[in-house]
Amino acid sequence: MCLVSVQDRGSGRKLEETRPPPPPHSPQAAASAIRRSRQPSVTAASSPPPPPQLLASCTRVQMGVEPAQPTPVSAAATAAEQAQDLIDAARYDDLKDVVALFSAGVSLDSTDSQGRTALHMASANGHLAVVEYLIQNGANVNATNLQKNTPLHCACLNGHIEVIKALISAGASVSALNSHEKTPMDEAVTKGKMDVIDAIGAAVAQAELDGVTVS
């Protein structure tokens, strides 16, 4: 699923449920929160006091001076959270966080539980600046979610003309079929979006003039 407010034509279900804005997108804050939640509680009644040097070390960790080393599990959890942060930032048009997370090493093609990438979410919501940044930095314009929708399907279903042009000029496929055997243009026809149909035709013609192969 890749849409915020569009109904699934086949099942009648919403393709995306509205959620509140995400929490602050700081990789360091996420990792710190995980570490804090994993700090063991030590009581004098249950165990003897640790050696002086260990007590000092634990105290520094608790005070935030000497952070604990992340375990493989916490590192994996942090990576998954950062990927979700990226997708949420794209959804909510937070270009600053998108740039920061990409700079921190988060893959632009990271997916959520529905197979959606940051480009799916930015395209579905018409966030042109985010779409252009993702494209310029190598995001896969033909990535598919669990319903086999591409970012172009998402943009066409929601009528985001400028995003449609940007995707097609970057090589997005206009013939890709989703799980309903529909191309992006088919979905636009189903929704009666004639302006989208015209935009696709114009964008394809311009892309071919620019030497871009459109499939």
C-alpha positions as a Markdown table, in Angstrom:
| # | Residue | x | y | z |
|---|---|---|---|---|
| 1 | Met | 0.0 | 0.0 | 0.0 |
| 2 | Cys | 1.3 | 3.4 | -0.9 |
| 3 | Leu | -1.5 | 5.9 | -0.5 |
| 4 | Val | -2.7 | 8.1 | 2.3 |
| 5 | Ser | -6.3 | 8.7 | 1.4 |
| 6 | Val | -7.1 | 6.7 | -1.7 |
| 7 | Gln | -9.4 | 3.7 | -1.5 |
| 8 | Asp | -8.2 | 0.3 | -2.7 |
| 9 | Arg | -10.4 | -0.2 | -5.8 |
| 10 | Gly | -10.4 | -4.0 | -5.4 |
| 11 | Ser | -11.3 | -4.3 | -1.7 |
| 12 | Gly | -12.6 | -0.9 | -0.7 |
| 13 | Arg | -10.1 | -0.6 | 2.0 |
| 14 | Lys | -8.0 | 2.5 | 2.5 |
| 15 | Leu | -4.5 | 2.0 | 1.1 |
| 16 | Glu | -3.0 | 4.0 | 4.0 |
| 17 | Glu | -4.4 | 4.9 | 7.4 |
| 18 | Thr | -3.7 | 8.4 | 8.6 |
| 19 | Arg | -1.2 | 8.4 | 11.4 |
| 20 | Pro | 0.0 | 11.3 | 13.6 |
| 21 | Pro | 3.3 | 12.9 | 12.7 |
| 22 | Pro | 6.3 | 10.8 | 13.6 |
| 23 | Pro | 8.6 | 11.5 | 16.6 |
| 24 | Pro | 11.9 | 13.5 | 16.2 |
| 25 | His | 14.0 | 11.8 | 13.5 |
| 26 | Ser | 17.4 | 11.6 | 15.2 |
| 27 | Pro | 19.4 | 8.4 | 14.7 |
| 28 | Gln | 21.4 | 9.2 | 17.9 |
| 29 | Ala | 18.2 | 9.8 | 19.9 |
| 30 | Ala | 16.7 | 6.5 | 18.7 |
| 31 | Ala | 19.9 | 4.6 | 19.6 |
| 32 | Ser | 20.1 | 6.4 | 23.0 |
| 33 | Ala | 16.5 | 5.5 | 23.8 |
| 34 | Ile | 17.2 | 1.8 | 23.1 |
| 35 | Arg | 20.2 | 1.8 | 25.3 |
| 36 | Arg | 18.4 | 3.5 | 28.2 |
| 37 | Ser | 15.6 | 0.9 | 28.0 |
| 38 | Arg | 18.1 | -1.9 | 28.2 |
| 39 | Gln | 20.0 | -0.6 | 31.3 |
| 40 | Pro | 19.8 | -3.3 | 34.0 |
| 41 | Ser | 18.4 | -2.4 | 37.4 |
| 42 | Val | 20.8 | -3.2 | 40.3 |
| 43 | Thr | 19.7 | -3.4 | 44.0 |
| 44 | Ala | 21.8 | -3.9 | 47.1 |
| 45 | Ala | 19.4 | -6.5 | 48.4 |
| 46 | Ser | 19.6 | -8.8 | 45.4 |
| 47 | Ser | 23.4 | -8.8 | 44.8 |
| 48 | Pro | 26.7 | -7.7 | 46.3 |
| 49 | Pro | 28.1 | -4.4 | 45.3 |
| 50 | Pro | 30.3 | -4.5 | 42.2 |
| 51 | Pro | 34.0 | -3.8 | 42.3 |
| 52 | Pro | 34.8 | 0.0 | 42.5 |
| 53 | Gln | 36.0 | 0.2 | 38.9 |
| 54 | Leu | 32.8 | -1.5 | 37.6 |
| 55 | Leu | 30.6 | 0.8 | 39.7 |
| 56 | Ala | 32.3 | 3.8 | 38.2 |
| 57 | Ser | 31.8 | 2.5 | 34.7 |
| 58 | Cys | 28.1 | 1.8 | 35.3 |
| 59 | Thr | 27.7 | 5.3 | 36.7 |
| 60 | Arg | 29.3 | 6.9 | 33.7 |
| 61 | Val | 27.0 | 4.9 | 31.4 |
| 62 | Gln | 23.9 | 6.0 | 33.4 |
| 63 | Met | 25.1 | 9.6 | 33.4 |
| 64 | Gly | 25.5 | 9.5 | 29.6 |
| 65 | Val | 29.3 | 10.0 | 29.6 |
| 66 | Glu | 30.3 | 6.6 | 28.5 |
| 67 | Pro | 27.6 | 5.1 | 26.3 |
| 68 | Ala | 27.2 | 1.3 | 26.3 |
| 69 | Gln | 28.2 | -0.5 | 23.1 |
| 70 | Pro | 25.1 | -1.6 | 21.1 |
| 71 | Thr | 24.4 | -5.3 | 20.8 |
| 72 | Pro | 23.7 | -6.8 | 17.3 |
| 73 | Val | 20.0 | -6.9 | 18.2 |
| 74 | Ser | 19.9 | -3.2 | 19.3 |
| 75 | Ala | 21.9 | -2.2 | 16.2 |
| 76 | Ala | 19.4 | -4.0 | 14.0 |
| 77 | Ala | 16.5 | -2.4 | 15.8 |
| 78 | Thr | 18.1 | 1.1 | 15.4 |
| 79 | Ala | 18.6 | 0.5 | 11.6 |
| 80 | Ala | 14.9 | -0.5 | 11.2 |
| 81 | Glu | 13.8 | 2.5 | 13.1 |
| 82 | Gln | 15.9 | 4.8 | 11.0 |
| 83 | Ala | 14.5 | 3.3 | 7.8 |
| 84 | Gln | 11.0 | 4.0 | 9.1 |
| 85 | Asp | 12.0 | 7.5 | 10.1 |
| 86 | Leu | 13.2 | 8.1 | 6.5 |
| 87 | Ile | 9.9 | 6.9 | 5.0 |
| 88 | Asp | 7.9 | 9.0 | 7.5 |
| 89 | Ala | 10.0 | 12.0 | 6.8 |
| 90 | Ala | 9.3 | 11.6 | 3.0 |
| 91 | Arg | 5.6 | 11.2 | 3.7 |
| 92 | Tyr | 5.4 | 14.4 | 5.8 |
| 93 | Asp | 7.5 | 16.5 | 3.4 |
| 94 | Asp | 10.4 | 16.8 | 5.9 |
| 95 | Leu | 13.2 | 17.2 | 3.5 |
| 96 | Lys | 15.7 | 18.2 | 6.2 |
| 97 | Asp | 15.3 | 14.9 | 8.0 |
| 98 | Val | 15.4 | 13.0 | 4.7 |
| 99 | Val | 18.8 | 14.6 | 3.9 |
| 100 | Ala | 20.1 | 14.0 | 7.4 |
| 101 | Leu | 19.1 | 10.3 | 7.5 |
| 102 | Phe | 20.5 | 9.7 | 4.0 |
| 103 | Ser | 23.7 | 11.4 | 5.1 |
| 104 | Ala | 23.8 | 9.1 | 8.1 |
| 105 | Gly | 23.8 | 6.1 | 5.8 |
| 106 | Val | 20.1 | 5.1 | 5.6 |
| 107 | Ser | 19.3 | 3.5 | 2.2 |
| 108 | Leu | 16.8 | 5.5 | 0.2 |
| 109 | Asp | 15.3 | 2.2 | -1.0 |
| 110 | Ser | 14.5 | 1.1 | 2.6 |
| 111 | Thr | 11.0 | -0.4 | 2.8 |
| 112 | Asp | 8.3 | -0.5 | 5.5 |
| 113 | Ser | 6.1 | -3.5 | 6.3 |
| 114 | Gln | 4.0 | -2.8 | 3.2 |
| 115 | Gly | 7.0 | -2.6 | 0.9 |
| 116 | Arg | 6.7 | 1.2 | 0.5 |
| 117 | Thr | 9.8 | 3.3 | 0.0 |
| 118 | Ala | 10.4 | 6.9 | 0.8 |
| 119 | Leu | 9.8 | 7.6 | -2.9 |
| 120 | His | 6.4 | 5.9 | -2.8 |
| 121 | Met | 5.3 | 8.1 | 0.1 |
| 122 | Ala | 6.6 | 11.4 | -1.3 |
| 123 | Ser | 5.0 | 10.6 | -4.6 |
| 124 | Ala | 1.7 | 9.6 | -3.1 |
| 125 | Asn | 1.6 | 12.9 | -1.2 |
| 126 | Gly | 2.8 | 15.2 | -4.0 |
| 127 | His | 6.0 | 16.3 | -2.2 |
| 128 | Leu | 8.0 | 17.4 | -5.3 |
| 129 | Ala | 11.1 | 18.7 | -3.5 |
| 130 | Val | 11.5 | 15.4 | -1.7 |
| 131 | Val | 10.8 | 13.4 | -4.8 |
| 132 | Glu | 13.5 | 15.3 | -6.7 |
| 133 | Tyr | 16.0 | 14.8 | -4.0 |
| 134 | Leu | 15.4 | 11.1 | -3.8 |
| 135 | Ile | 15.7 | 10.8 | -7.6 |
| 136 | Gln | 18.8 | 12.8 | -7.7 |
| 137 | Asn | 20.4 | 10.6 | -5.1 |
| 138 | Gly | 19.6 | 7.3 | -6.8 |
| 139 | Ala | 16.3 | 6.1 | -5.4 |
| 140 | Asn | 14.7 | 3.4 | -7.5 |
| 141 | Val | 11.9 | 5.0 | -9.5 |
| 142 | Asn | 10.4 | 1.6 | -10.3 |
| 143 | Ala | 10.4 | 0.1 | -6.8 |
| 144 | Thr | 7.2 | -1.8 | -6.1 |
| 145 | Asn | 5.3 | -2.2 | -2.8 |
| 146 | Leu | 3.4 | -5.3 | -1.8 |
| 147 | Gln | 0.6 | -4.4 | -4.2 |
| 148 | Lys | 3.1 | -4.0 | -7.0 |
| 149 | Asn | 2.4 | -0.2 | -7.1 |
| 150 | Thr | 5.3 | 1.9 | -8.3 |
| 151 | Pro | 5.8 | 5.5 | -7.2 |
| 152 | Leu | 4.2 | 6.5 | -10.5 |
| 153 | His | 1.1 | 4.5 | -9.7 |
| 154 | Cys | 0.9 | 6.4 | -6.4 |
| 155 | Ala | 1.4 | 9.8 | -8.0 |
| 156 | Cys | -1.2 | 9.1 | -10.8 |
| 157 | Leu | -3.8 | 7.8 | -8.3 |
| 158 | Asn | -3.5 | 11.1 | -6.3 |
| 159 | Gly | -3.3 | 13.4 | -9.3 |
| 160 | His | 0.1 | 14.9 | -8.6 |
| 161 | Ile | 1.1 | 16.2 | -12.1 |
| 162 | Glu | 4.5 | 17.7 | -11.3 |
| 163 | Val | 5.6 | 14.5 | -9.5 |
| 164 | Ile | 4.4 | 12.5 | -12.5 |
| 165 | Lys | 6.6 | 14.6 | -14.8 |
| 166 | Ala | 9.6 | 14.2 | -12.5 |
| 167 | Leu | 9.2 | 10.4 | -12.3 |
| 168 | Ile | 8.8 | 9.9 | -16.0 |
| 169 | Ser | 11.7 | 12.1 | -16.8 |
| 170 | Ala | 13.8 | 10.0 | -14.5 |
| 171 | Gly | 12.8 | 6.8 | -16.3 |
| 172 | Ala | 9.7 | 5.6 | -14.4 |
| 173 | Ser | 7.9 | 2.9 | -16.3 |
| 174 | Val | 4.5 | 3.9 | -17.6 |
| 175 | Ser | 3.6 | 0.3 | -18.5 |
| 176 | Ala | 4.3 | -1.3 | -15.1 |
| 177 | Leu | 1.4 | -3.5 | -13.9 |
| 178 | Asn | 0.3 | -3.6 | -10.3 |
| 179 | Ser | -1.4 | -6.5 | -8.6 |
| 180 | His | -4.7 | -5.5 | -10.3 |
| 181 | Glu | -3.0 | -5.7 | -13.7 |
| 182 | Lys | -3.3 | -1.9 | -14.0 |
| 183 | Thr | -0.7 | 0.5 | -15.4 |
| 184 | Pro | -0.4 | 4.0 | -13.9 |
| 185 | Met | -2.5 | 5.4 | -16.7 |
| 186 | Asp | -5.1 | 2.7 | -16.3 |
| 187 | Glu | -5.5 | 3.8 | -12.7 |
| 188 | Ala | -5.8 | 7.4 | -13.8 |
| 189 | Val | -8.5 | 6.4 | -16.3 |
| 190 | Thr | -10.4 | 4.5 | -13.5 |
| 191 | Lys | -10.4 | 7.6 | -11.4 |
| 192 | Gly | -11.4 | 9.8 | -14.3 |
| 193 | Lys | -8.3 | 11.9 | -13.9 |
| 194 | Met | -8.0 | 13.3 | -17.5 |
| 195 | Asp | -5.4 | 15.8 | -16.5 |
| 196 | Val | -3.2 | 13.0 | -15.3 |
| 197 | Ile | -3.6 | 11.1 | -18.6 |
| 198 | Asp | -2.7 | 14.3 | -20.5 |
| 199 | Ala | 0.3 | 14.8 | -18.2 |
| 200 | Ile | 1.6 | 11.3 | -18.8 |
| 201 | Gly | 1.4 | 11.7 | -22.5 |
| 202 | Ala | 3.2 | 15.0 | -22.4 |
| 203 | Ala | 5.9 | 13.7 | -20.0 |
| 204 | Val | 6.6 | 10.7 | -22.2 |
| 205 | Ala | 7.0 | 12.8 | -25.3 |
| 206 | Gln | 9.3 | 15.2 | -23.5 |
| 207 | Ala | 11.4 | 12.4 | -22.0 |
| 208 | Glu | 11.9 | 10.8 | -25.4 |
| 209 | Leu | 13.0 | 14.2 | -26.8 |
| 210 | Asp | 15.5 | 14.4 | -23.9 |
| 211 | Gly | 16.8 | 10.9 | -24.8 |
| 212 | Val | 15.3 | 9.1 | -21.9 |
| 213 | Thr | 14.1 | 5.6 | -22.6 |
| 214 | Val | 10.5 | 5.3 | -21.4 |
| 215 | Ser | 9.1 | 1.8 | -21.0 |
